Amino acid sequence: MRETRVGREKEHFWVIGLNAGNEISYIELVSLGSISAAIIKPLEVFNLAARKKSPKIVLVHNHPSGGLEPSLEDKVITNRLVEGGKILEIEVLDHLIITEESYFSFAENDLLSSN
């Protein structure tokens, strides 16, 4: 809500890094996209987590359209990041899609690959 209306009309993708006690270590904007997509690179997602030695992350992105249903692309990148996290020993706890009214949780809807 801190962003201007214009800024909220673009997709944003954040990573929230957590320590071993599930306390937030950082929140980082890793991609600012267009009104319908943000380009997500695994290197950018895991970069700060690796440098800060955060063993867990939560992925968050918005849907400016207001829809909460994950797209096929959302599901594909989530599975890719979960698999990449396994290699790096950084657990992806959840991927949240947020709107100004609500959210969708991949974990709550059993859409994360099993760890």
MOPE-V110969 format. One record per pair of residues at least 4 apart in sequence whose ideal C-beta (glycine too) atoms are under 6 Angstrom apart, sorted by the first residue. I is the first residue (numbers start at 1). GAP is how many residues later the second one is. D is the distance in Angstrom with one decimal. If there is no record, write none. Layout:
i-><I	I>
gap-><GAP	GAP>
d-><D	D>
//
This chain:
i-><3	3	9	9	10	10	11	11	11	12	12	13	13	13	13	13	14	14	14	15	15	15	15	16	16	16	17	17	17	17	17	17	18	18	19	19	20	25	25	28	30	30	31	31	31	33	33	35	40	42	43	45	46	46	48	49	49	49	56	56	57	58	58	59	60	62	63	63	63	66	68	68	70	70	70	78	78	79	81	82	82	82	85	85	94	94	94	95	96	96	97	98	106	106	107>
gap-><4	5	26	55	22	23	22	26	27	20	50	17	18	25	27	48	13	15	46	13	15	30	42	8	11	42	8	9	32	35	37	40	4	38	4	6	35	27	29	20	14	15	7	8	9	4	5	29	37	42	4	36	4	42	4	5	8	41	35	37	35	35	36	36	36	36	4	34	36	33	29	36	4	5	27	17	28	34	11	10	30	31	5	7	11	12	13	11	7	9	7	5	5	6	5>
d-><3.6	5.0	5.6	5.1	6.0	5.9	4.1	5.9	4.1	5.7	5.3	5.5	4.1	4.5	5.6	4.4	5.9	5.4	4.5	5.2	5.5	5.5	5.4	6.0	5.2	4.3	4.3	4.6	5.1	5.9	3.6	5.5	5.2	4.2	5.1	5.3	5.7	5.5	5.1	5.3	4.6	5.8	4.2	5.7	5.7	5.1	3.0	5.6	5.2	4.7	6.0	5.8	5.5	5.7	5.8	4.3	5.3	5.1	4.7	5.4	5.8	5.2	5.0	4.1	4.7	5.1	5.3	5.6	5.7	4.9	5.7	4.1	3.9	5.6	6.0	4.7	5.8	5.4	5.7	4.7	5.9	4.6	4.4	4.6	5.6	5.9	4.1	4.2	5.3	5.7	4.3	4.8	4.1	5.1	5.4>
//
